[in-house]
Amino acid sequence: MIYKYRIVLDTIEDVIRDIELRESSTLEDLHNSIAQAFGFDGTEMASFYKSDEEWNQGEEYMLFSMGEEDEGVNMMNETSLDSVFSRSETKMIYVYDFFNMWTFYVELADIAEPQDGQDYPNLLFAQGQLPESPPDKVFEAEEMDDFNDDLDHDDIEFENLDDFDFDENWN
């Protein structure tokens, strides 16, 4: 069977690639196909993350082993596409180059029969150009900082702790 994927860059502009691979291919093959389709050299750190319908990040599949402590991790080259994608599990997040955090949404769009004479992997469709730099990311800690900045702390005075139910000898 052939797995057809839509890969979308996490950006305001539509930057999309549709790629098809054999179901027996690995996540490393998908990584290489995505890197080539978007014009990366494919040598930077990268990971896939299982995802639910709301694109929440789950279990990680790494490109490179980081050392002995990685014995229980999932590796891209050891993970076939048919072991992580199915008609019910269609989404993964792909992060390329951990310094720049290029983030892509990968979705299994279709499972089809192979076409006679077609080589795989195959780039089916390309729309949009990769920007010169990755889109800015707002991480949860930064969102909390913004939230805290919005709070009005002017009405709290900490100079007189007698006003608070505070035990100095709590420890």
Summary of the structure (lengths in Angstrom):
residues: 171
radius of gyration: 22.3
end to end distance: 64.2
largest distance: 82.2
contacts: 421
relative contact order: 0.23
helix: 21%
strand: 32%
